[in-house]
């Protein structure tokens, strides 16, 4: 999920769905890792089948279709 305003996006998903954002720095591409469900410490996978965790990155300035 791309974002324009990282803090606003993270706050929205935290308040709306209870997701837990982890803000990564520029050395990690300013990604926001979202924990959406409980994770098994041993496997690092979600405990509940069919659940996922994910990440967001900054929206590109130029749509990919127009980049050459």
C-alpha positions in Angstrom: 0.0 0.0 0.0 1.7 3.2 -1.1 1.4 6.4 1.0 1.7 10.1 0.5 1.9 11.0 4.2 3.5 8.3 6.3 2.5 9.5 9.7 -1.1 10.1 8.6 -1.4 6.6 7.0 0.1 4.8 10.0 -2.2 6.6 12.4 -5.2 5.9 10.3 -4.6 2.1 10.2 -3.6 2.0 13.8 -6.8 3.8 14.9 -9.2 2.2 12.4 -8.1 -1.4 12.5 -5.7 -1.7 15.5 -2.7 -2.5 13.3 0.7 -1.8 14.9 3.0 0.2 12.6 6.8 0.0 12.9 8.4 3.0 11.1 11.6 2.2 9.4 14.2 4.8 8.5 15.7 6.0 5.2 18.3 3.2 5.3 15.4 0.8 5.0 13.5 2.8 2.4 11.1 4.5 4.9 8.9 1.5 4.9 6.1 1.1 7.5 5.8 -2.5 8.6 2.3 -3.3 9.7 1.6 -6.0 12.2 -2.1 -6.9 11.6 -2.2 -10.2 13.6 -0.4 -12.1 16.2 3.0 -13.6 15.1 4.6 -16.8 16.1 8.0 -15.9 17.7 9.6 -19.1 16.4 8.4 -19.0 12.8 7.8 -15.2 12.4 4.6 -16.2 10.6 1.1 -15.2 11.6 -0.4 -17.6 14.1 -3.9 -17.7 12.5 -4.1 -19.4 9.1 -5.1 -17.0 6.3 -3.8 -13.9 8.1 -1.0 -11.7 6.8 1.2 -8.8 7.9 2.5 -6.3 5.4 4.3 -3.0 4.7 3.7 0.3 3.0 6.2 2.5 1.1 6.2 6.0 -0.3 4.1 6.6 -3.4 6.3 7.2 -6.4 6.2 10.8 -7.8 5.5 9.6 -11.4 3.1 6.7 -12.0 5.1 3.5 -12.9 3.3 3.4 -16.3 4.8 6.7 -17.2 8.4 5.9 -16.1 10.8 4.7 -18.7 
